Amino acid sequence: MRLILKNLWTRRKQNAWICVELVLVSVVSWFVLDPLFVIVHNTFVASDGYDPDRLCILTTHGKSKEGLPAEETIKSMEVIKTKLKNMKEVECVSLTYERGFPNGDGQSVIYYSLPDDTVNWCLSSYIFYHSGEDMYKTLGLKVLSGKPEEGGAVITQSLALALFGKTDVAGATMNEYYNLPSLATPEEVHPFRIAAVVEDIRMEKIMNWKYGVFWERSNLFVSEQSDLLVRLKDGVDAATFCAQIRPTMQKELSSGRLFVCKAVSMQELIDHHLRFQGVTSRIRRYISLAIFFMVNLCLGTIGTFWLQTRKRKEDIGIMRSFGASKGRIIREFLFEGFVLTAICHIVGCILFFQYAYSYGLSTGIAIDEELLPFLRTGDTWLNHFGPHFFAVAAFIFLVIWLVVSIGIAIPTWNISRLKPVEALRDE
């Protein structure tokens, strides 16, 4: 280590411009890779809390323009549900209300707080209305405490932890507001009992919002335009299943004047939402920018280190004449590059920290900034400055170090293969 630091100090003049280049590369990498890192993590890496691969959404419709009577709608819906449950590919079925399911566009946002809260502090949460039958099994949610079948609301783990600091809160009471607590009248405050707590579920791919409340309200499901959430058995592809039933679903999956008019897999719905919300195009733009940046980074940084390593041909020849192996020479040169890269990257992170501390790090395409300051919207490590900063800093360092390693390792390997006399010979 001392020898490596001594070599770097001895060659400080030659390394000065390299250091400036690496610092600039580190700073620019933050602006290019941080947004890509966040959006890719939210879209492809972060857990949804459920298995979307085996989920389908089937939408019903009535044949009458005047609308169907409520009793007829309920009876026909039960018949269609029974037909679906009898299909060999189907595991379970649940009826939802006004597209109240993950990635559906019908979730309502309601405000919740603890009883007797005097500071008007609340959490904004998604609310899902459903028929209750097999809902948690259909989504694949795990019950952490309580019993959903006892009646009352079922809340997610993050909401329980945010309000109570624990998940074992079955039987506790919460307040529900259809207006902001500071503006709500006493008539707009609705206390309710918590029946159970389930694992977190993300409402949309682009959001870290994990605060949700599930309400079982069967009396609301009288609309002829409703959605059936269908979970398929293991090994059944959702897209293939939907494609197979579409040609005959209006006839086979019907009862009276009610029929299934649309079948789409959850993954198809997610892809549609990502395109509609501009996520797909933004990912492509970020990736194109990152590729352009990486190509220039490779051409510039690899070329710089390649030339600098070629200039040290005499040093490699001397090391070979004293019996140093090829592996040792490569390791020593790579470690020099590692130390130089680490120092420059730390300087680059310190410079970018001044910007990030003032303006914040990338938040992806979340709606956090559109909400009032006192409303919290999910608590993940990306929302914490420290873990977010160090995770992206480590990722950027690995990228830069990989590029630097290529620029050092290849010429060092080629030169170390020469005989000492050939290596010492002037080019």
Sequence and secondary structure as in RCSB ss.txt:
>XXXX:A:sequence
MRLILKNLWTRRKQNAWICVELVLVSVVSWFVLDPLFVIVHNTFVASDGYDPDRLCILTTHGKSKEGLPAEETIK
SMEVIKTKLKNMKEVECVSLTYERGFPNGDGQSVIYYSLPDDTVNWCLSSYIFYHSGEDMYKTLGLKVLSGKPEE
GGAVITQSLALALFGKTDVAGATMNEYYNLPSLATPEEVHPFRIAAVVEDIRMEKIMNWKYGVFWERSNLFVSEQ
SDLLVRLKDGVDAATFCAQIRPTMQKELSSGRLFVCKAVSMQELIDHHLRFQGVTSRIRRYISLAIFFMVNLCLG
TIGTFWLQTRKRKEDIGIMRSFGASKGRIIREFLFEGFVLTAICHIVGCILFFQYAYSYGLSTGIAIDEELLPFL
RTGDTWLNHFGPHFFAVAAFIFLVIWLVVSIGIAIPTWNISRLKPVEALRDE
>XXXX:A:secstr
 HHHHHHHHHTHHHHHHHHHHHHHHHHHHHHHHHHHHHHHIIIIIS  SS GGGEEEEEEEES TT   HHHHHH
HHHHHHHHHHTSTTEEEEEEESSS STT S  EEEEEE TT SS   EEEEEEEE  TTHHHHHT  EEEE GGG
SSEEEEHHHHHHHHSSS  TT EEEEESS TTT  GGGEEEEEEEEEE    SSTT     EEEEE GGG   SS
 EEEEEE TT  HHHHHHHHTTTHHHHSEETTEEEEEEEEHHHHHHHHHHHTTHHHHHHHHHHHHHHHHHHHIII
IIHHHHHHHHTTHHHHHHHHHTT  HHHHHHHHHHHHHHHHHHHHHHHHHHHHHHHHHH    TT SGGGS TT 
B    GGGSHHHHHHHHHHHHHHHHHHHHHHHHHHHHHHHHTS HHHHHS  
